Amino acid sequence: MRSTAFIVAGAAFSATATAQDCQWRQLPAPGPAARHSARMVYDQARQVVVLFGGHVAPPGRDLFGDTWEWDGGEWTLVAETGPSPRLGHAMVYDSARQRAILFGGNDGADAYRADTWAWDGATWTLLTDTGPSPRGRHAMAYDPDRDRIVLLSGRPREDTITWEFDGEAWAQVAEEGPSPRSRHQMVYDTARGVTVLFGGRDPSELALGDTWEWDGARWTEVAIGAGPPARSRHAMAYDEARQVSVVFSGTAGPYRRDTWEFDGAAWRQIAESGAQPPPRVYAAIAWDAARSATLLFGGWDGSAPLGDTWELRCAAACPADCDGDRALTFFDFLCFQNLFAAGEPDADCDGDGSLTFFDFLCFQNAFAAGCP
């Protein structure tokens, strides 16, 4: 554990942090109707998490086509028109064009889609309906270094073909890579400049536990023989503050509630103590950079859809880097101000158990001291 001391108005205060100090907590805010198989992304420009779609319960056809946004304090319904109601779609955030991108999915009756949509915060726009074949339960990640969206596999045509979208058109870029699968997840590791894939289910319904990385030219299997137990239908996000890929829940039999992180070298289990989200599959997840937390919503517990909202918070590597972007800027002051206004425990900079003016002085001193 690392301890950093600050001098505020003649008094000494201490803030402690450890890379393994991660805790889940349930947020009381009411939100979208209970559902599974929705998707979420973080809108960097507007500092909100965007959620679209989802399903009520198999084998019914009750699908959602609504769009919601989370601002750190409440959920807001922002659109009821756009892509057709669906589940099994994939979404990413295109930071170059400041828009969320959605591809594919199905209508619950195995009618798969091949349409690509963009959400700019006000309107959904159909970009193209050509590219990868119609599919659902695929995975996507946005590579900001190359300005490409990466897509792999999915149902009903699990394959090894890698596709990329440049903002205008899809192109097939590789035919070899991870084995055919669906219900896997991918994120982009900004620290190492690679797309990370974990798990899924192969065409014979066998759960997978392998980890792969795509560097823009080839796939490489990493962390061979080590990592979380094999699973599919899990949730995965990239924690930009600690530069790790986070995996939660999933199944290869019993539904799971374990949380793991991958730093590019090794997997480790985290958040093993304290409150835990109940076991589930098909939850929606996104890294909320404005609040330095991983946001989780909904899922399926084996008998009913869920409508709960949780966040995973981990001790920051640098106390003053509130927004987790590894740089100290004016936005860290705004981030701290938002935490303070919301009564968040992370705003208790001086560690006295209450939020007061001295927490602002403590944060100011931490900012002035910089990051080690």
N, C-alpha and C positions, 0 to 999 in steps of 0.2 A: 504494500500500500504506500502511496506517495502522499506526503503531507506538505501543504504550502501555507505559510503564515503570512498574514497581512497586518499592517499597522493602520488603524482607523481612529482618528481623533484621539490619539494618545493611548488607545487600547489595542491589544493584540487579539486577533481572531485567527482561527485555523480552519481550513477547508481540506478535507481528505478525499482521495479518489483512488479507485482501483479499477482496472480494466474488466474485472470479473463481477463488479458490483452492479448487477442488473436486476430489476424488479418489474413485474407486471402489476398493473392496477386497473380496476374497472372504472370507467368514466360514467357518471350518472346521466349524462345528457341523452334525452330521447332522440331517436333518429329514424332512418328508413325502416320500413316494415321488415320483419324477420325474413331472411332469405339466405340461400347459399349460392355459390358460383357467380357472385358479383365480382367486379374487378375495380381496383383503386389505383390511382397514380397521384403523385404530388406535383401540383402546378407551381413551378419555381417562380414564375413571374408574379403570380397573384397570391402566393403563399397560402394555398388551400389544398386540401386533399379532395380529389374528384372520384366519385363512385358512380358506376353505371351498371344497370341490369341485374340479372340474377334469377333465381328460381325458388318457388315456395316449397314444393315437395314432390318427389317422384311417387307414382308415375303420372301425376297430373300434368296439365299444360299451363299452369299458372306462372307466367313469366312476367318479368318487369322490364320496362323500357324507359325508366325514369333516371334522371341525373341528379345527384346530390353532391353538396360540398361541405367539408368540415373545416372550420376556421380556428380550431383549437378550443372553442368554447361551446359551439353548437353546430348541429347539422341543419342544412337549408336545402329544400327542394328547389332546384334552379331550372329544370326543364323536364317536360313530359313528352316531347317530340324529338325525333332524331333517328338513330338506328332502330330497327324493329326490335321488339322485346326478345331477349335471348339469354342463353347461358353458355358457358364454355368458351367465351370469347377471350381475347388477350388485349391488354392495354399497356401503353408506355407513354412517357412524356418526352416530346420532341423539344428540347430546350433551344435549338437553333431557331425554330419558328414559333416557339412559345404556344404549343398546343398539345393536347392529349390525342393520341392516335389509337384507334380501335380496329382490330381485324377479326373477321370470322365469328364463329360460334354456331349455335343451332337453336331451333325453336322448341326443343324438348321432345320432338317427334323424330329426331335424327334427320331433320332437313337442314343440312349444313350450309353455311354462308361463305362467300369469298369476297365480301365487300370491305373497303377500307374507309374509315370515317375520321374526321378531325373535329375536336371540341376546342374553341378558342376562348371559352369563358362566357360566351353569350349564345352561340349557335353551333349546332352540329352540321357539318358539310360532308357530303359523300365525295371522296377524292377519286376513287376508282373501284371498279368491280372486276378487274382483271389482275392476274398475278398467281399466287399459290392456289392450288385447287381448294374447293370448299372444304372446311374442316372446323373442328372444335377441340377443346382440351389440348391445344398447342401451347407453346411458350414463346415469348418475345422479350427482347431487351433493347434499349436504345444506347448506341455507342456514340457519345458526343465528340470523341476525338476524331472519328471518321465520318460523323454525321450520317449514320446508317442505323436502321432498325433491323435487328437480326431475328429471324423466325426459324423454328425447327419443329418438324414432325407434327403429331396430333392425330385425332380420329377423323374419318374412318380409314385414312391412308397413312398409317404409321410408316415413316420412311427415314432415310438418312440425308435427305436433301436439305441444304441450308439456303434460305432465301434472305435477301436484304432489300430494304425500301429506302430510297434516297430522298423522299419527300414528294416525289412525283410518280415514280414507277417502281415495281418490284422486279428483281432480277435473281436468277438462280446462280449462286456463287460457289457451291461445293456439293459434291455427291457423296462424299465419305465423311464419317464422323461418328457420333454416338449411335448405338444400336437403335432401331425403330422403337418409338414409345409414344405414349400420351400421358396426360396428367402429371407432367414434370414441371419444373419451374426454372427460370433463368433471371439473372440480374447482371448489371454491368458494374464491375469493380473499377471505380475511377482512379484508385491509387495505383493499380497495376496495369490498367488499360486492357482488360480482357473481359469477355462475357463468361459468366460462371453458370453452369448447369448442374442441377442435382436431382437424382431420383426419377420417378415416373413408373409407368407400368408398360411391359412389353406386350406384343399382340397376343401372347398366350395367357395374359393376365398375371404374369409374374412381377412382383414389386422389385424395383431396382434401387441400388444404394450407391451408384457410382457418381463421381464428380468429374466434370469435363470443363475445359476452357477453350474459348474461341478468340484468336488474336487478330481476326480479320482475314487470315489466309488459310489457317488450318485448325482443326480440333486436336486437343491433347488431353488424355486422361491423366488426372492428378489425384493425390491423396489415395492411391490405390490400396484397397484393403483396410482403410481406416475412415471413420466418420459415423454419422448417425445410422441407426438401423435402417435397412431398406424400407422405402415407403413411396406412396403416390398420394395425390390429392392434398399435398401439404401447401403451406404458404411460405413465401420467400421474399425478402426485401434486402436492400443494401444500406447498412448503417454508415453514412458518410462521415460522421463524427469520429467513429472508431475504426473506420475503413475495414469493415468485415461484412460478409454475407450472412444473413440471419435466416434460419429455417425454424418454423413452428408447426407442430401437429402433423397430420397425415395418417396413413394407415397401410398396414400389410397384414391385416387381421383386425385386432382390437384398435379402436381409435386412440391416438396418442395426444399428449399434452406437453411434450418435452420441447425445449428450445435449445438450438445449437447455433454456433457461429464458426465461420471459416475465414481465416486471415490470409489465405493463399498458400500457407504452409501446412496447417493442421486444423482439424475440427476439434471443438471442445463444447461441452454442454454448459449452459449458463442458466441463470434465473431459476435455480432449483429450490429456492426457499421463498416464503411469502405467498401471497395470493397467486393463483394460477388460473388462466382461462380454462373452462371445462374442455375435455377432449372433443375434437371436431375434425371435420374434413371440409374442403372447399371454402375456407375462410378467405376474405379479402384482406390484403395487407399492403402497406406503403410506408416508406420512410418520410416523416414529416420534418423537414429540415428547419422550418421556422421555430419548431418547438423541441428539436433534438430528441425525437421519440419515434418509435416504430408503432404505427397505428394498426389495429386489427379490428375487423368488423364481421359479425355474422358467421355463417357456416352451417353445417349439418351435424347433429349429434347422434345420428343413427335412428332417431324417431321423429324429430321435428327440426324445422329451420330455426336459426338463432338470430337475435337482433341486438346483441350486446356489443358495446364498444370498449376496447381495451387499449392500453398503451404500454409499451416496454421502454423503460428509461434506464440508461446506464450512466455510471459516473463519467463525467467528461475528462478527457486526457488533459485539458487545459481549462481551468475554471472560468476564464474570461471569454473563451470561445463558445459563446452561448448558442450560436446558430450552427456550430459544427462544421464550418467550411474551411477550417484550418488556417484562417486568416482573421486578424482582429481589425474590425471595421465598425463604422457607425451602426451597421445592422445588428451587431452584438448588443449595443445599448438598447435598440428597439426590442430585440428578443428578450432581454432581461426585464425590460419594462412590461412586456406582455405577460411574462411569467409572474411578475410581482402583482400585476392587476388581477390576474386569475387566481391568486392565492396559492400558486404552485410551491411545493416544498423546495424545488430547485432554486427558488429565489431567496432562500434563507442563507445568504452568503456567509454571514458571521456565525451561523450555527447555533444561535441562541433559542431556537424553537419558535420564534415569532418574526413577522415581517415588519420592519421599521425602516426609518430613514437611514439607519446605520448599515443596512444591507446595500443601499445604493452607494454609500461611501466605500464599503468593502469591495463591491464590484468595480468601482472606479480605480481603486488601488490595484486590484488584480489585473485590470486592463493596462494600467500604466506599467506594471511589472513585466507584461508580455508573457509569452509561453516559453517554457523551458525547452 
